Amino acid sequence: MAIENPIPTAFIESQVKLALLEDIGQQDLTADLIPVDAMVTATLITRENATLCGKNWFASVFAQLDKNIVIEWHAEDGDKLAANSTICTLKGPARAILTGERTAMNFLQTLSATATRASQYASAVSGLPVRVLDTRKTLPGWRIAQKYAVRCGGCFNHRFGLYDGVLIKENHINAAGSIAAAVSQAKALHPNISVEVEVENNKELEQALSAKADIILLDNFDIEQLHQAVSINNGQALLEASGNVNLKTIRDIAETGVDRISVGALTKDINAIDLSLRFK
């Protein structure tokens, strides 16, 4: 299943350039042991089940090191791979492939881990009319990449940052004076942006509804409270559940009738996928 990658090539190249500088510095001292004209073929496999993500980052590493490296892909971003599946084959100068292997795999194993985690959450709510969303709890500098990985895994993106959505939380409410005041000011300043408000109980939910919030985030509501909130809301606003969400609880949460569930674990509680680059 190929997933469209809307991230500009220049952005990916800049991320990769920094990663290579971090790893290589002035020189790869160990690669110097290899004859300059040595050529190799290498095969990349996954040692565990995974949802693939990060092809463009992986390819950019080797493109920046040596244009003579050729990569033959056997899978696309978004594909579900079984353990020991071949992801790609590389052919080209041994020095450059050795120099780039760790950086390239760092990108692929981290983004595939995010996509794999997202795939697990998407499967957990399969068949239900709910969207599982990521959050801003991402690796610094990796947000755009990780949010792409979330989509590869079958989940959806919340706002990308503070610049493309209004989410009024407890401290904003305290600073503004009330839910009503915060929502009113947000709608006045940003009339074309959906306004979301975080609430901690049904009293605050009713205040947010009265203020005409577009989306209401139900923070740490238990199952009974979520059912009550859905009844109180009666379709007036989009309801988003958040807090205490994991693979064991998410389906019960989804079955309450909320529209969205935001899950920080999609991007922050990940385990890198075990990859292996084998030289022939």
Wavefront OBJ file of the C-alpha trace (Angstrom):
o trace
v 0.000 0.000 0.000
v 1.825 3.098 -1.198
v 1.231 6.224 0.913
v 1.663 9.654 -0.632
v 4.510 11.554 1.001
v 3.721 15.293 0.821
v 6.888 16.316 2.659
v 9.118 18.489 0.445
v 12.276 16.774 -0.752
v 14.345 19.733 0.438
v 13.071 19.238 3.998
v 14.007 15.559 4.014
v 17.410 16.335 2.541
v 18.078 18.922 5.239
v 17.203 16.454 8.009
v 19.470 13.858 6.467
v 22.314 16.340 5.995
v 22.288 17.187 9.702
v 22.131 13.522 10.675
v 25.108 12.685 8.474
v 27.119 15.595 9.871
v 26.325 14.384 13.385
v 27.549 10.864 12.588
v 30.468 11.423 10.227
v 31.900 14.732 11.375
v 35.009 15.340 9.295
v 35.714 11.731 8.310
v 34.593 8.106 8.638
v 37.806 6.674 10.078
v 36.736 3.040 9.801
v 35.474 3.178 6.206
v 38.981 4.295 5.208
v 40.082 0.691 5.773
v 38.105 -0.387 2.685
v 39.667 -0.103 -0.806
v 38.304 2.986 -2.514
v 37.192 1.016 -5.562
v 35.484 -1.843 -3.662
v 31.874 -2.475 -4.713
v 29.262 -4.392 -2.703
v 25.695 -5.622 -2.736
v 23.741 -5.401 0.524
v 20.272 -6.551 1.492
v 18.144 -4.846 4.139
v 15.704 -7.043 6.075
v 13.368 -6.565 9.015
v 13.834 -9.017 11.859
v 10.283 -8.456 13.119
v 6.795 -7.725 11.839
v 6.538 -4.049 10.923
v 4.738 -1.369 8.951
v 7.293 0.278 6.707
v 7.940 4.010 6.735
v 10.890 6.229 5.849
v 11.977 5.220 2.343
v 12.724 8.787 1.257
v 14.943 9.466 4.271
v 16.807 6.194 3.799
v 17.357 6.873 0.104
v 18.464 10.446 0.733
v 21.279 9.262 3.009
v 22.916 7.287 0.208
v 22.106 9.851 -2.476
v 24.005 12.465 -0.488
v 26.977 10.163 0.098
v 27.405 8.715 -3.399
v 25.169 9.083 -6.452
v 26.441 5.731 -7.735
v 24.551 3.759 -5.082
v 21.495 2.059 -6.546
v 18.581 0.999 -4.314
v 16.014 -1.569 -5.431
v 12.945 -1.425 -3.197
v 10.795 -4.468 -2.481
v 8.214 -2.664 -0.321
v 6.481 0.709 -0.077
v 5.756 3.029 2.842
v 2.602 1.749 4.516
v 3.222 -1.902 3.621
v 2.914 -4.455 6.424
v 5.993 -6.660 6.461
v 6.495 -10.058 8.054
v 9.673 -10.808 10.001
v 12.670 -11.594 7.766
v 11.129 -9.810 4.773
v 13.500 -8.085 2.371
v 12.954 -4.338 2.299
v 15.502 -3.332 -0.317
v 18.789 -4.192 -2.002
v 21.678 -1.741 -2.349
v 24.516 -1.888 -4.863
v 27.459 0.467 -5.064
v 30.710 1.689 -3.482
v 31.423 -0.185 -0.248
v 32.804 2.826 1.608
v 29.700 4.970 1.089
v 27.277 2.169 1.957
v 29.198 1.388 5.154
v 29.319 5.059 6.104
v 25.598 5.579 5.583
v 24.108 2.348 6.894
v 23.613 3.433 10.506
v 22.103 6.838 9.734
v 19.841 5.369 7.051
v 18.610 2.617 9.344
v 18.084 5.075 12.203
v 15.566 6.937 10.063
v 13.877 3.791 8.782
v 13.695 1.957 12.123
v 12.288 4.974 13.973
v 9.695 5.962 11.401
v 8.694 2.335 10.859
v 8.299 2.000 14.624
v 5.898 4.945 14.627
v 3.959 3.532 11.667
v 3.850 0.101 13.286
v 2.494 1.504 16.534
v -0.113 3.500 14.626
v -1.128 0.369 12.725
v -1.719 -1.455 16.002
v -4.006 1.317 17.262
v -5.851 1.547 13.946
v -6.493 -2.196 14.058
v -7.757 -1.967 17.635
v -10.687 0.256 16.570
v -11.302 -1.367 13.200
v -14.927 -1.091 12.081
v -15.792 1.784 14.414
v -16.506 5.365 13.188
v -13.709 6.981 15.189
v -10.422 8.650 14.265
v -7.270 7.884 16.226
v -5.087 10.999 16.318
v -1.487 11.694 17.202
v -0.353 14.572 19.462
v 2.550 17.031 19.733
v 4.472 14.513 21.877
v 7.013 13.861 19.143
v 10.787 13.594 18.936
v 12.168 17.152 18.621
v 12.887 17.905 14.983
v 11.061 14.779 13.810
v 7.445 15.940 14.072
v 6.650 16.243 10.377
v 8.297 12.886 9.700
v 6.569 11.125 12.592
v 3.185 12.529 11.643
v 3.711 11.158 8.145
v 4.532 7.796 9.747
v 1.287 7.942 11.733
v -0.628 8.221 8.462
v 1.345 5.312 7.015
v 0.076 3.253 9.940
v -3.555 4.126 9.302
v -4.164 6.778 11.958
v -4.681 10.533 11.599
v -2.939 13.789 12.453
v -3.993 16.283 15.098
v -2.632 19.806 14.675
v 1.004 19.937 13.575
v 1.962 22.722 15.960
v 0.825 25.826 17.743
v 0.394 27.570 14.389
v -2.377 25.527 12.755
v -4.953 24.924 15.465
v -6.395 26.371 18.666
v -6.412 24.033 21.661
v -7.463 25.775 24.857
v -6.177 23.894 27.895
v -6.486 24.377 31.648
v -3.769 27.016 31.945
v -5.181 28.982 29.011
v -8.603 28.963 30.693
v -7.143 30.138 33.983
v -5.220 32.926 32.270
v -8.243 34.021 30.200
v -10.627 33.902 33.174
v -13.136 31.314 31.923
v -13.927 28.844 29.169
v -16.392 31.297 27.656
v -13.859 34.129 27.600
v -11.140 31.939 26.089
v -13.393 30.572 23.337
v -14.830 33.984 22.540
v -11.384 35.526 22.182
v -10.139 32.612 20.062
v -13.059 32.890 17.660
v -12.602 36.633 17.395
v -8.887 36.367 16.663
v -9.039 33.276 14.434
v -12.506 33.113 12.855
v -11.509 30.526 10.254
v -9.842 28.092 12.660
v -11.635 25.350 14.612
v -11.489 25.998 18.341
v -10.900 23.047 20.662
v -11.297 23.174 24.440
v -10.012 20.700 27.007
v -12.464 19.913 29.827
v -12.119 17.776 32.933
v -15.760 17.157 33.883
v -19.301 17.441 32.561
v -19.821 20.886 34.097
v -16.928 22.212 32.029
v -18.274 20.310 29.024
v -21.560 22.188 29.286
v -19.665 25.485 29.537
v -17.685 24.624 26.397
v -20.883 23.740 24.551
v -22.501 27.002 25.611
v -19.423 28.847 24.325
v -19.852 27.097 20.933
v -16.524 25.295 20.944
v -16.047 23.284 17.763
v -14.169 20.396 19.368
v -14.133 19.362 23.016
v -11.308 17.297 24.449
v -12.482 15.071 27.303
v -9.415 14.773 29.506
v -9.118 11.546 31.525
v -12.850 10.765 31.478
v -13.663 7.189 32.481
v -16.002 5.051 30.373
v -19.144 6.041 32.272
v -18.236 9.728 32.029
v -17.593 9.372 28.292
v -21.048 7.857 27.775
v -22.555 10.755 29.741
v -20.562 13.290 27.721
v -21.742 11.832 24.421
v -25.334 12.068 25.654
v -24.923 15.666 26.871
v -23.201 16.701 23.657
v -25.891 15.185 21.427
v -23.899 15.950 18.286
v -23.278 19.628 19.000
v -19.463 19.457 18.871
v -16.838 16.909 17.958
v -15.795 14.972 21.049
v -12.210 13.849 21.543
v -11.171 11.450 24.289
v -7.657 11.691 25.704
v -5.749 10.269 28.649
v -5.322 6.679 29.863
v -5.501 5.438 26.288
v -3.635 2.261 25.428
v -4.168 -0.796 23.260
v -6.188 -2.474 26.014
v -8.552 0.449 26.622
v -8.950 2.128 23.254
v -11.757 -0.019 21.846
v -13.927 0.465 24.945
v -13.299 4.197 24.651
v -14.192 4.188 20.963
v -17.424 2.295 21.612
v -18.747 5.140 23.787
v -19.428 7.126 20.620
v -16.689 9.764 20.777
v -15.542 11.089 17.415
v -11.812 11.162 18.027
v -9.227 9.661 20.360
v -5.828 11.303 20.734
v -2.936 9.039 21.702
v 0.487 10.342 22.707
v 1.864 6.798 22.590
v 1.724 6.814 18.785
v 4.856 8.928 18.648
v 6.503 8.851 22.071
v 6.228 5.248 23.305
v 7.867 3.499 20.382
v 10.474 0.761 20.084
v 12.751 0.924 17.071
v 12.126 -1.804 14.519
v 14.956 -4.346 14.388
v 16.577 -4.050 10.948
v 19.639 -5.764 9.540
v 21.799 -4.784 6.555
v 23.545 -7.882 5.223
v 26.526 -7.584 2.871
v 27.071 -10.131 0.132
l 1 2 3 4 5 6 7 8 9 10 11 12 13 14 15 16 17 18 19 20 21 22 23 24 25 26 27 28 29 30 31 32 33 34 35 36 37 38 39 40 41 42 43 44 45 46 47 48 49 50 51 52 53 54 55 56 57 58 59 60 61 62 63 64 65 66 67 68 69 70 71 72 73 74 75 76 77 78 79 80 81 82 83 84 85 86 87 88 89 90 91 92 93 94 95 96 97 98 99 100 101 102 103 104 105 106 107 108 109 110 111 112 113 114 115 116 117 118 119 120 121 122 123 124 125 126 127 128 129 130 131 132 133 134 135 136 137 138 139 140 141 142 143 144 145 146 147 148 149 150 151 152 153 154 155 156 157 158 159 160 161 162 163 164 165 166 167 168 169 170 171 172 173 174 175 176 177 178 179 180 181 182 183 184 185 186 187 188 189 190 191 192 193 194 195 196 197 198 199 200 201 202 203 204 205 206 207 208 209 210 211 212 213 214 215 216 217 218 219 220 221 222 223 224 225 226 227 228 229 230 231 232 233 234 235 236 237 238 239 240 241 242 243 244 245 246 247 248 249 250 251 252 253 254 255 256 257 258 259 260 261 262 263 264 265 266 267 268 269 270 271 272 273 274 275 276 277 278 279 280
